[in-house]
């Protein structure tokens, strides 16, 4: 457009050619700057994609580790419940049997009574979770808030 305007002004042909050449040079310089900007943007995109891929690998490892730890926790909780049931049975047996209370001192009987009462109360309460986990993570994340949906892991990005 500027070239056509220059020709219509009716100046000397040489001046018109110089103006056109300057316009072409300005356009060329702008194209070079845009090409450099595009190259920098592509390089930045490549770095960000590499970082994203590394983070996805870390996320996958973290998900696997959480899954392993949850399985360990469930096994440990099941074992704890099993041992608590065994202890409860032993305590009940000791408290019922006359030979059990005779063989034990009064202090031992009161401790066993208190322990049996506590265990019975704990057995009637909802399943207990590790208090260290509940107290330290309750405000941050609950295990029920964690999504284990792996559909994003399989998505191929183009």
KAUR-V23808 format. One record per pair of residues at least 24 apart in sequence whose C-alpha atoms are under 8 Angstrom apart, sorted by sequence separation. I is the first residue (numbers start at 1). J is the second residue. D is the distance in Angstrom with one decimal. If there is no record, write none. Layout:
BEGIN
i = [I:I]
j = [J:J]
d = [D:D]
END
This chain:
BEGIN
i = [92:91:88:88:88:84:77:63:60:56]
j = [116:116:116:119:120:119:129:148:153:153]
d = [7.1:6.0:6.5:6.6:7.3:7.5:7.9:7.3:7.5:7.9]
END
